[in-house]
Amino acid sequence: MPLTHLDETGKPGMVDVSDKETTARVAVASAKVLLGPEVGKSLAEANYQNHKGSIFQTAILAGTMAVKQTWSVIPLCHAIPVSGCKISVEPSEDGTTLHLRCRVKTMAPTGVEMEALHGVSVAALTIYDMCKALSHDIRITDVQLETKTGGKSDFHRSETPS
């Protein structure tokens, strides 16, 4: 299958979506922030707040802003209208990991996978930024597309990669 962002000579270019049908499209991306036991306990005891403010709320706002600006950061992304964006941050039961999800909706001729991935990534980076004073050993892992619907093909991540 050829890459859609390369022409016949291998030069990059934005895909022309002007002939594609405008449809409802949704994408969900996820990520994990591995805090470790000490950082996790410290954050939970502080109700996920620090001198910069609410860690979760700041991450949600940063991720939402990133969703809306994806086209200006990823060179060949289209500037498409975002109909909705919902970002969640949930600590694991033992408090050592934060699970992030970003769900993005649009009515457009192209999907919002990159917007969802960008949003969840920036939300995770914001958590790192707000917590790095506690440890530089915090890790961001498993950034991935979970689902996409609308358009010519849907995608749902299976438990085992193919």
C-alpha positions as a Markdown table, in Angstrom:
| # | Residue | x | y | z |
|---|---|---|---|---|
| 1 | Met | 0.0 | 0.0 | 0.0 |
| 2 | Pro | 1.5 | 3.4 | -1.0 |
| 3 | Leu | 1.9 | 6.2 | 1.5 |
| 4 | Thr | -0.8 | 8.8 | 0.9 |
| 5 | His | 1.4 | 11.8 | 1.8 |
| 6 | Leu | 4.1 | 11.0 | -0.9 |
| 7 | Asp | 3.7 | 11.7 | -4.6 |
| 8 | Glu | 5.0 | 9.4 | -7.4 |
| 9 | Thr | 8.5 | 11.0 | -7.0 |
| 10 | Gly | 8.6 | 10.5 | -3.2 |
| 11 | Lys | 8.0 | 14.2 | -2.4 |
| 12 | Pro | 5.7 | 14.9 | 0.5 |
| 13 | Gly | 2.4 | 16.7 | 0.0 |
| 14 | Met | -1.0 | 17.2 | 1.7 |
| 15 | Val | -3.6 | 14.7 | 0.6 |
| 16 | Asp | -6.4 | 16.3 | -1.4 |
| 17 | Val | -9.7 | 15.5 | 0.5 |
| 18 | Ser | -11.9 | 17.8 | -1.5 |
| 19 | Asp | -13.7 | 14.9 | -3.2 |
| 20 | Lys | -14.2 | 13.0 | 0.0 |
| 21 | Glu | -17.6 | 12.9 | 1.7 |
| 22 | Thr | -18.1 | 14.8 | 4.9 |
| 23 | Thr | -19.0 | 12.3 | 7.6 |
| 24 | Ala | -19.1 | 12.0 | 11.4 |
| 25 | Arg | -15.7 | 10.8 | 12.5 |
| 26 | Val | -14.5 | 9.9 | 16.0 |
| 27 | Ala | -11.0 | 8.8 | 17.2 |
| 28 | Val | -9.8 | 7.7 | 20.6 |
| 29 | Ala | -6.2 | 7.6 | 21.7 |
| 30 | Ser | -4.6 | 6.6 | 25.0 |
| 31 | Ala | -1.4 | 6.9 | 26.9 |
| 32 | Lys | 0.1 | 5.9 | 30.2 |
| 33 | Val | 2.2 | 8.0 | 32.6 |
| 34 | Leu | 4.2 | 5.7 | 34.9 |
| 35 | Leu | 4.8 | 7.6 | 38.1 |
| 36 | Gly | 6.3 | 4.9 | 40.4 |
| 37 | Pro | 5.1 | 4.2 | 43.9 |
| 38 | Glu | 6.7 | 7.2 | 45.7 |
| 39 | Val | 5.5 | 9.9 | 43.2 |
| 40 | Gly | 2.1 | 8.2 | 42.9 |
| 41 | Lys | 1.7 | 8.3 | 46.7 |
| 42 | Ser | 2.9 | 11.9 | 46.9 |
| 43 | Leu | 0.5 | 13.1 | 44.2 |
| 44 | Ala | -2.5 | 11.2 | 45.7 |
| 45 | Glu | -1.8 | 12.6 | 49.2 |
| 46 | Ala | -1.8 | 16.1 | 47.6 |
| 47 | Asn | -5.0 | 15.3 | 45.7 |
| 48 | Tyr | -3.1 | 15.7 | 42.4 |
| 49 | Gln | -2.4 | 19.3 | 43.1 |
| 50 | Asn | 1.0 | 21.2 | 43.3 |
| 51 | His | 2.2 | 24.7 | 43.4 |
| 52 | Lys | 1.3 | 25.0 | 39.6 |
| 53 | Gly | -2.3 | 24.0 | 40.2 |
| 54 | Ser | -4.5 | 21.0 | 39.5 |
| 55 | Ile | -2.3 | 18.5 | 37.6 |
| 56 | Phe | -5.3 | 16.7 | 36.0 |
| 57 | Gln | -7.2 | 19.8 | 35.0 |
| 58 | Thr | -4.1 | 21.5 | 33.6 |
| 59 | Ala | -3.3 | 18.4 | 31.5 |
| 60 | Ile | -6.9 | 18.2 | 30.2 |
| 61 | Leu | -6.7 | 21.9 | 29.1 |
| 62 | Ala | -3.3 | 21.5 | 27.5 |
| 63 | Gly | -4.5 | 18.4 | 25.7 |
| 64 | Thr | -7.6 | 20.1 | 24.4 |
| 65 | Met | -5.6 | 23.1 | 23.2 |
| 66 | Ala | -3.2 | 20.6 | 21.4 |
| 67 | Val | -6.2 | 18.9 | 19.7 |
| 68 | Lys | -7.2 | 22.3 | 18.2 |
| 69 | Gln | -3.7 | 23.1 | 17.0 |
| 70 | Thr | -2.7 | 19.7 | 15.5 |
| 71 | Trp | -2.7 | 21.1 | 12.0 |
| 72 | Ser | -0.1 | 23.7 | 13.0 |
| 73 | Val | 2.3 | 21.2 | 14.5 |
| 74 | Ile | 2.0 | 18.1 | 12.2 |
| 75 | Pro | 3.0 | 19.4 | 8.8 |
| 76 | Leu | 0.6 | 17.6 | 6.5 |
| 77 | Cys | -2.5 | 17.5 | 8.7 |
| 78 | His | -5.6 | 19.3 | 7.6 |
| 79 | Ala | -7.1 | 22.1 | 9.6 |
| 80 | Ile | -10.5 | 20.5 | 10.4 |
| 81 | Pro | -13.3 | 21.6 | 12.7 |
| 82 | Val | -13.3 | 19.8 | 16.0 |
| 83 | Ser | -16.9 | 19.2 | 17.1 |
| 84 | Gly | -15.9 | 17.7 | 20.5 |
| 85 | Cys | -13.0 | 16.7 | 22.6 |
| 86 | Lys | -13.0 | 14.8 | 25.9 |
| 87 | Ile | -9.8 | 14.0 | 27.8 |
| 88 | Ser | -9.7 | 11.8 | 30.9 |
| 89 | Val | -7.0 | 11.1 | 33.4 |
| 90 | Glu | -7.5 | 8.2 | 35.8 |
| 91 | Pro | -5.0 | 6.9 | 38.4 |
| 92 | Ser | -4.5 | 3.1 | 38.6 |
| 93 | Glu | -5.7 | 1.3 | 41.7 |
| 94 | Asp | -2.2 | 1.2 | 43.2 |
| 95 | Gly | -1.6 | 4.9 | 42.1 |
| 96 | Thr | 1.6 | 4.2 | 40.2 |
| 97 | Thr | 0.2 | 4.8 | 36.7 |
| 98 | Leu | -2.1 | 7.4 | 35.2 |
| 99 | His | -4.3 | 6.3 | 32.3 |
| 100 | Leu | -5.1 | 9.0 | 29.8 |
| 101 | Arg | -7.7 | 8.9 | 27.0 |
| 102 | Cys | -8.5 | 11.6 | 24.4 |
| 103 | Arg | -11.7 | 11.3 | 22.3 |
| 104 | Val | -12.2 | 13.7 | 19.4 |
| 105 | Lys | -15.2 | 14.2 | 17.1 |
| 106 | Thr | -15.6 | 16.0 | 13.8 |
| 107 | Met | -17.8 | 16.3 | 10.8 |
| 108 | Ala | -15.2 | 16.4 | 8.0 |
| 109 | Pro | -13.8 | 14.7 | 4.9 |
| 110 | Thr | -10.9 | 13.4 | 6.9 |
| 111 | Gly | -10.4 | 11.7 | 10.3 |
| 112 | Val | -9.2 | 13.0 | 13.7 |
| 113 | Glu | -6.7 | 10.3 | 14.6 |
| 114 | Met | -3.8 | 12.7 | 14.7 |
| 115 | Glu | -5.8 | 15.1 | 16.8 |
| 116 | Ala | -6.5 | 12.4 | 19.4 |
| 117 | Leu | -2.9 | 11.2 | 19.4 |
| 118 | His | -1.6 | 14.8 | 19.7 |
| 119 | Gly | -4.1 | 15.7 | 22.5 |
| 120 | Val | -3.3 | 12.6 | 24.6 |
| 121 | Ser | 0.5 | 13.1 | 24.1 |
| 122 | Val | 0.4 | 16.8 | 25.2 |
| 123 | Ala | -1.7 | 15.9 | 28.2 |
| 124 | Ala | 0.9 | 13.3 | 29.2 |
| 125 | Leu | 3.7 | 15.8 | 28.6 |
| 126 | Thr | 1.9 | 18.3 | 30.8 |
| 127 | Ile | 1.7 | 15.9 | 33.6 |
| 128 | Tyr | 5.4 | 15.2 | 33.3 |
| 129 | Asp | 6.2 | 18.9 | 33.3 |
| 130 | Met | 4.0 | 19.5 | 36.4 |
| 131 | Cys | 5.6 | 16.5 | 38.3 |
| 132 | Lys | 9.2 | 16.5 | 37.2 |
| 133 | Ala | 10.3 | 18.2 | 40.4 |
| 134 | Leu | 9.3 | 15.0 | 42.2 |
| 135 | Ser | 11.2 | 12.7 | 39.8 |
| 136 | His | 12.8 | 12.7 | 36.4 |
| 137 | Asp | 12.1 | 8.9 | 36.3 |
| 138 | Ile | 8.4 | 9.4 | 35.3 |
| 139 | Arg | 7.8 | 7.7 | 32.0 |
| 140 | Ile | 5.2 | 8.3 | 29.2 |
| 141 | Thr | 4.4 | 5.0 | 27.5 |
| 142 | Asp | 1.9 | 3.3 | 25.2 |
| 143 | Val | 0.7 | 6.3 | 23.2 |
| 144 | Gln | -1.7 | 4.6 | 20.7 |
| 145 | Leu | -4.8 | 4.9 | 18.7 |
| 146 | Glu | -7.5 | 2.8 | 20.3 |
| 147 | Thr | -10.4 | 3.3 | 17.8 |
| 148 | Lys | -11.4 | 5.4 | 14.8 |
| 149 | Thr | -14.8 | 5.4 | 13.2 |
| 150 | Gly | -16.3 | 7.2 | 10.2 |
| 151 | Gly | -14.7 | 7.5 | 6.8 |
| 152 | Lys | -14.1 | 4.5 | 4.6 |
| 153 | Ser | -12.6 | 2.2 | 7.2 |
| 154 | Asp | -13.0 | 1.8 | 11.0 |
| 155 | Phe | -10.3 | 0.6 | 13.4 |
| 156 | His | -10.6 | -1.0 | 16.8 |
| 157 | Arg | -7.4 | -2.0 | 18.6 |
| 158 | Ser | -7.3 | -5.7 | 19.5 |
| 159 | Glu | -5.8 | -6.9 | 22.7 |
| 160 | Thr | -3.0 | -8.6 | 20.8 |
| 161 | Pro | -1.1 | -6.8 | 18.1 |
| 162 | Ser | -1.2 | -8.4 | 14.6 |
